Amino acid sequence: MGVSGRAMLHALIDGQRDPHILADLAKRRMRSKIPELNQALTGRFREHYAFLTRLYLDRYDQLSGAITQLTVRIEEAMSPFRPAVDLLDTIPGVNQAVAEVILAETGGDMTRFRSAQRLASWAGLCPGRHESAGRVRSTRVRPGNPHLKGALGMAAFGAARTKGSVLQHATNG
């Protein structure tokens, strides 16, 4: 949905079918791919496809606008928690979105969890332990808060990919 792609789609919708003219609408880095674009834009793009493409572009623009509105609303709602978001953002693997989920799901008041282990258990990150007669059987991770579980999982993957972080070695251990 870059500038070049949108220009080509709008030209197709407006009736332009010449692949050379369409490929020439490419901007910047796409200019080096004009031969491939000529080949890709060669075909039968009928009026019906133009109609459907217009519907899809309109829907895409509508959803993009809604995402922008939601982003602004989230920023407004998170403004009182900005210092906490900024502090959480300093943890390797935790970005602004993950920090916002952590605060939204926990309420920002960690005193309700007596320890980090209790928070992990509440989030559903602690596997159960089934031991009988000295044999340990594997069990699944218990159900918990799905939003927090997903956000903390993303943070763990991010921490594992952060070079030079102590958490990188702890998660790969």
C-alpha positions as CSV (number, residue, x, y, z in Angstrom):
1,M,0.0,0.0,0.0
2,G,2.9,2.3,-0.7
3,V,2.8,5.4,-2.9
4,S,3.8,3.5,-6.1
5,G,1.4,0.6,-5.5
6,R,-1.5,3.0,-4.8
7,A,-0.7,5.1,-7.9
8,M,-0.8,1.9,-10.1
9,L,-4.0,0.7,-8.5
10,H,-5.7,4.1,-9.0
11,A,-4.5,4.2,-12.6
12,L,-5.9,0.7,-13.2
13,I,-9.2,1.7,-11.6
14,D,-9.3,4.8,-13.9
15,G,-9.0,2.6,-17.0
16,Q,-5.2,2.6,-17.7
17,R,-4.2,-0.9,-18.9
18,D,-0.8,-0.3,-20.6
19,P,1.8,-2.1,-18.4
20,H,4.6,0.3,-19.5
21,I,2.6,3.4,-18.4
22,L,1.6,1.7,-15.2
23,A,5.1,0.6,-14.4
24,D,6.4,4.1,-15.0
25,L,4.3,5.3,-12.1
26,A,6.8,3.6,-9.8
27,K,8.6,5.9,-7.4
28,R,12.0,5.8,-5.6
29,R,13.2,2.2,-4.9
30,M,10.5,0.7,-7.1
31,R,12.0,2.3,-10.2
32,S,14.7,-0.3,-10.3
33,K,12.0,-3.0,-10.6
34,I,10.3,-1.6,-13.7
35,P,11.0,-4.7,-15.9
36,E,9.4,-6.9,-13.2
37,L,6.5,-4.5,-12.9
38,N,6.0,-4.6,-16.7
39,Q,5.7,-8.3,-16.5
40,A,3.5,-8.3,-13.4
41,L,1.1,-5.6,-14.8
42,T,0.6,-7.5,-18.1
43,G,-2.8,-9.2,-18.0
44,R,-6.5,-8.8,-18.2
45,F,-7.7,-6.3,-15.7
46,R,-11.4,-6.0,-16.4
47,E,-13.9,-3.3,-15.3
48,H,-15.3,-5.7,-12.7
49,Y,-11.8,-6.0,-11.1
50,A,-11.5,-2.2,-11.1
51,F,-14.8,-2.0,-9.3
52,L,-13.7,-4.6,-6.7
53,T,-10.3,-2.9,-6.3
54,R,-12.1,0.4,-5.6
55,L,-14.2,-1.3,-2.9
56,Y,-11.1,-2.8,-1.3
57,L,-9.1,0.5,-1.4
58,D,-12.1,2.3,0.1
59,R,-12.4,-0.3,2.9
60,Y,-8.6,-0.2,3.5
61,D,-8.7,3.6,3.9
62,Q,-11.8,3.4,6.2
63,L,-10.0,0.9,8.4
64,S,-6.8,2.9,8.4
65,G,-8.8,5.9,9.5
66,A,-10.4,3.9,12.3
67,I,-7.0,2.6,13.5
68,T,-5.7,6.2,13.6
69,Q,-8.7,7.3,15.7
70,L,-8.2,4.4,18.1
71,T,-4.5,5.2,18.4
72,V,-5.3,8.7,19.3
73,R,-7.9,7.5,21.9
74,I,-5.4,5.1,23.4
75,E,-2.8,7.8,23.6
76,E,-5.3,10.0,25.5
77,A,-6.3,7.2,27.9
78,M,-2.6,6.3,28.5
79,S,-1.4,9.9,29.2
80,P,-1.8,9.6,33.0
81,F,0.3,6.4,32.9
82,R,3.0,7.8,30.6
83,P,5.8,7.6,33.2
84,A,5.0,4.0,33.9
85,V,4.9,3.2,30.1
86,D,8.2,4.9,29.6
87,L,9.7,2.9,32.5
88,L,8.4,-0.4,31.2
89,D,9.7,0.5,27.8
90,T,13.3,0.4,29.1
91,I,13.0,-3.4,29.7
92,P,14.6,-5.3,26.8
93,G,11.8,-6.8,24.7
94,V,9.1,-4.5,26.1
95,N,8.0,-1.9,23.6
96,Q,5.3,0.8,24.0
97,A,2.5,-1.5,22.9
98,V,3.5,-4.3,25.3
99,A,3.9,-1.7,28.1
100,E,0.4,-0.4,27.4
101,V,-1.1,-3.9,27.5
102,I,0.7,-4.7,30.8
103,L,-0.7,-1.5,32.4
104,A,-4.2,-2.0,30.9
105,E,-4.5,-5.6,32.1
106,T,-2.9,-5.1,35.6
107,G,-4.2,-1.7,36.2
108,G,-0.7,-0.5,37.0
109,D,-1.0,-1.4,40.6
110,M,1.4,-4.3,41.2
111,T,0.8,-4.3,45.0
112,R,-2.1,-6.7,44.4
113,F,0.4,-9.3,43.4
114,R,2.5,-10.4,46.3
115,S,5.4,-11.5,44.0
116,A,6.4,-11.8,40.4
117,Q,5.5,-15.5,40.6
118,R,1.9,-14.6,41.5
119,L,1.7,-12.2,38.6
120,A,3.0,-14.8,36.2
121,S,0.5,-17.4,37.6
122,W,-2.4,-14.9,37.2
123,A,-1.3,-14.2,33.7
124,G,-1.3,-17.9,33.0
125,L,2.4,-18.2,32.3
126,C,3.2,-20.9,34.9
127,P,2.9,-24.5,33.8
128,G,1.1,-26.9,36.1
129,R,3.1,-29.6,37.8
130,H,1.8,-33.1,37.8
131,E,3.9,-35.5,39.8
132,S,2.9,-38.9,40.9
133,A,5.1,-41.7,42.4
134,G,8.2,-39.7,41.6
135,R,7.4,-39.3,38.0
136,V,6.8,-35.8,36.6
137,R,4.4,-35.6,33.7
138,S,4.2,-32.7,31.3
139,T,1.2,-30.4,31.7
140,R,-0.1,-27.5,29.8
141,V,0.2,-23.9,30.8
142,R,-2.9,-23.0,32.8
143,P,-5.5,-20.6,31.4
144,G,-5.0,-17.0,32.4
145,N,-5.3,-13.5,31.1
146,P,-5.0,-14.0,27.3
147,H,-4.0,-10.4,26.5
148,L,-1.3,-10.2,29.1
149,K,-0.1,-13.7,28.3
150,G,0.3,-12.7,24.6
151,A,2.0,-9.4,25.4
152,L,4.5,-11.0,27.8
153,G,5.2,-13.8,25.3
154,M,6.0,-11.1,22.7
155,A,8.2,-9.4,25.2
156,A,10.1,-12.6,25.9
157,F,10.7,-13.2,22.2
158,G,11.9,-9.6,21.9
159,A,14.2,-10.0,24.9
160,A,15.7,-13.1,23.4
161,R,16.5,-11.2,20.2
162,T,18.0,-8.1,22.0
163,K,21.7,-8.3,21.6
164,G,23.8,-7.7,24.6
165,S,20.9,-8.2,27.0
166,V,21.1,-10.4,30.1
167,L,17.7,-11.6,29.2
168,Q,18.9,-12.9,25.9
169,H,21.0,-15.5,27.5
170,A,18.4,-16.3,30.2
171,T,15.7,-17.1,27.6
172,N,18.0,-19.2,25.4
173,G,19.4,-21.1,28.3
